[in-house]
Amino acid sequence: MIAPTVSTSIDVDALYRALATPRAIEEKMLRLIRQGRISKWFSGYGQEAIAVGTAWALHEQDYILPMHRNLGVWTTRDVPLRPLLCQLFGRDGAFTEGRDRTFHFGLPEKRIIGMISHMAAMLPVACGIAQALQYKQEDAVALAFCGDGGTREGDFHEAMNLAAVWNLPVVFLVENNGYGLSTPTYEALAETEIVSMASGYNMPGRSVDGNDIFGVIEAVKNARETALRRGPVLLEMRTFRMRGHEEASGTAYVPDEKMDTWAERDPVERLEEYLHVAGGWSEDELEALHADIADTVNDAVEWALDQPPIASTPQDESAAVYASQEPHDEAPPLESDLDDDTATAERRYIDALTDALDEALAAHHDVLMMGQDIAEYGGVFKVTDGFVDHYGPERIRNTPIIESGAIGAGLGLAIEGLRPVVEMQYADFITCGFNQIVNNLAKTHYRWGQPVNVTIRAPYGGGIGAGPFHSQSPEAWFCHVPGLKVVMPATPRDAKGLLHSALHDPNPTLFFEQKKLYRSIRGEVPSTPYRIPLGAARTVRDGADATIVTYGLGVHWALDEAAHWAEAHDRSIAVIDLRTLVPWDKETVRASLEETSRVLVLHEATRTAGFGAELAAEITEDHFELLDAPPVRVAGADTPIPATKELEETTFSAKRDLRDAIARLLAY
């Protein structure tokens, strides 16, 4: 047996109890699986010293972002055992009320933020938390766990680079147990010495014996001090998982000699050896403590297993998807509450966005912005021009080209109560951050009740000859995902009011800005801050013969066509601007259909599986009795957007086909 590093400044008795507790739970879980009383367990057997030592070394104000096998983080931070076990078993009283499994949740009061299943996805979140701690000048760090396999993920490298560039107080802790499920590290990593990656990001790195709890504690303490003083640190903890990825996986892929070698390095037995030699503990004393811990664990486990299964209703589950919108004293008034004599000014679409952001930054110190080239350059469209001079680089931050990393950091900022605005240079680039949006931002409140006030600004759409990677309208991708709000203003007035609402909404909001409209339209806009409620459509033109339901650039196409039909054919076409797609205003649409009995759905995006298909289906299902004709869809061609303006016009088939479609609708 290899003895641990000797330490004389630690309460070894308490430390042993902390280390033996997750081992006792591991042993109980393995018995339950053999007995058929539970079906799944992600074991950290043999790796406990890393989780326990890390939680032991950090201060209570420090954040820890653990993974599947870091049970010791939770127990060492004194998370109550009964509800924790209910969480593991999916029983009534669980922290996530059955909405997620094992350690996929956060306990902000314990400064623990659990993972999602996607490897390395929480490392950018740790950067955001650390950014918030730094911004608030708190004496605290964020420490994020990652496995050796996760170091191949882009989020790992985006987070490492972001932390290094911004000198964030982050500790990246990699548990290198030699396998990603069954794949040996040497088959997955070109460089198996993970600590060597630190030099590539100009940060200190250290390789640690992860089965030596004293060595873990000392390394984490030093890393914490370094992170606070000069920025991020990478720790590679060498360890081994003595059980399978999950129990059903087994360990047949591991050579017997490797199992034997690592069994000699078992962290619990090494600490026991230290207690025998240095502490003078007898076998009887250890056995008595073992029995006490086992009794505590057994009682808590059996109590949890006796709890009823979690019950809910579809209504309760739906209600958990979004954080409720609580009124805030500091929120701007609603547009409808503005005085009739409120001053207005003619503003372009882009000016209205700039005004809203400027007003929010001036009024609220918790509003921060980050994105590519948004500071000194002012953004590629100049929405944020001059902001860094007024508000400083801590609030207006250029990011590296890391869409996923920036969005993940936004979640971390929101967890710490800030209100980040993340700019995608083009909406097309949002694909690089897709996982963070649809799996992290969107699901966090549903899983564990955390409000997520993150606004993602995304210039989208065609009309400026920008080609297939700068002209897409990707709104339908996100309308499919519960937990997101999707906003698409068409006018300067709406752009300003809706953006203020997004900044005050405790849910992740995708704010799509049609870039052709930036400088091509103008309108009267109130000169003071105001909000337009998300989910409220606007009837921009009344009509009696048909209704066009649209948003974004489609609003302007629809208004042009409605004017044509009124002048040339004396036909009255109503135009409804949805403004918000999720949620969309069904009542306003129904009220118009009660007058017109005919509907056309119009949008710039491609036709197949576009959001118009959802609108047409919902309208048909809910309002069939009001319709005198089948709904008509008019949308973009099912092709990428070509680069030349001449060819681009061919894909803007919605604009081209609209007149004939209205004629068919009216003639039915």
Salt bridges, closest charged atoms under 4 A:
GLU48 OE2 - ARG23 NE 2.69
ASP62 OD2 - ARG224 NE 2.53
GLU97 OE1 - ARG99 NH1 2.91
ASP100 OD1 - HIS104 ND1 3.75
ASP100 OD2 - ARG447 NE 2.68
GLU138 OE1 - ARG111 NH2 3.32
ASP209 OD2 - ARG265 NH2 2.87
ASP209 OD2 - ARG270 NH2 3.12
GLU218 OE1 - ARG206 NH2 2.56
GLU246 OE1 - LYS40 NZ 3.09
GLU247 OE1 - ARG243 NH2 2.89
ASP266 OD1 - ARG23 NH2 2.87
GLU272 OE2 - HIS290 NE2 2.88
GLU283 OE2 - HIS276 NE2 3.09
ASP292 OD2 - ARG17 NH2 2.84
GLU302 OE2 - LYS28 NZ 3.03
GLU302 OE1 - ARG37 NH2 2.79
GLU317 OE1 - ARG99 NE 3.00
GLU330 OE2 - HIS328 ND1 3.94
GLU335 OE2 - ARG493 NE 2.47
GLU346 OE1 - ARG522 NH1 3.92
ASP351 OD2 - ARG348 NE 2.96
ASP355 OD2 - ARG347 NE 2.91
GLU359 OE2 - LYS496 NZ 2.80
GLU359 OE1 - HIS500 NE2 2.71
ASP366 OD1 - ARG419 NH2 2.99
GLU416 OE2 - ARG111 NH1 3.18
GLU416 OE1 - LYS136 NZ 3.04
GLU423 OE1 - ARG457 NH1 2.67
ASP494 OD2 - ARG538 NE 3.49
ASP494 OD1 - ARG579 NH1 2.94
ASP505 OD2 - LYS485 NZ 2.82
GLU513 OE2 - ARG457 NE 2.67
ASP545 OD2 - ARG571 NE 3.33
GLU561 OE2 - ARG659 NH2 2.89
GLU594 OE2 - ARG590 NE 3.32
GLU618 OE1 - LYS586 NZ 3.28
GLU625 OE2 - ARG590 NH1 3.44
ASP657 OD1 - ARG656 NE 3.35
